Amino acid sequence: MKNWFMLSMVGLDQPSIVAKLSAGLCKNGCNLGDSTMGRLGNYFTIMLMVEHEGDKSSLEKIVKSVGEPLNLDSHLVELKDGSVQHFEPDIRVSLFTEDRIGVLEDATVPLANAGLKILHLESNLSEDSESGTYFIHLEGTLLQGLAPIYKALEKLEEEKGIKSHLIPVNAQVS
């Protein structure tokens, strides 16, 4: 019986890290599922769904043998429900504002309250801007249609100065 696990790893970025990591896992009998990876500052980070025939302990040994030479710290969680569902987003939203404490909360709470289930979020601070422009890019599915999202975005601009750009990516969205 094959089991699904969620693996997260982080360490200093280096050339060929993705190739070495994926090849090492695959050569040890792992099937790689959905993943999110990126560079945060000088660090590489990945969250990856891994299918493995053995138990958590046997996969931890594989992860250690692959991750240690790359100086990656890891965390492994068994997905006891076997859940490997994949969701396609309905919309993409780009937000931008001045950097300040609480900006992610200011942006995400009203959107969640308006029925946006966030599937993916990426944020970064502009290095070129003296004002410190903060960018937030997210994708999500709609639970209550587009109208409440547009209202939330209008309110975010009026009350918090957060500008936005929304792109529907599902033709069925209304």
Secondary structure as GFF3:
##gff-version 3
##sequence-region A 1 174
A	DSSP	beta_strand	3	12	.	.	.	ID=ss1
A	DSSP	alpha_helix	17	27	.	.	.	ID=ss2
A	DSSP	beta_strand	31	40	.	.	.	ID=ss3
A	DSSP	beta_strand	43	52	.	.	.	ID=ss4
A	DSSP	alpha_helix	56	67	.	.	.	ID=ss5
A	DSSP	three_ten_helix	68	70	.	.	.	ID=ss6
A	DSSP	beta_strand	73	78	.	.	.	ID=ss7
A	DSSP	beta_strand	91	98	.	.	.	ID=ss8
A	DSSP	alpha_helix	103	113	.	.	.	ID=ss9
A	DSSP	beta_strand	116	125	.	.	.	ID=ss10
A	DSSP	beta_strand	133	142	.	.	.	ID=ss11
A	DSSP	alpha_helix	147	160	.	.	.	ID=ss12
A	DSSP	beta_strand	163	168	.	.	.	ID=ss13
###
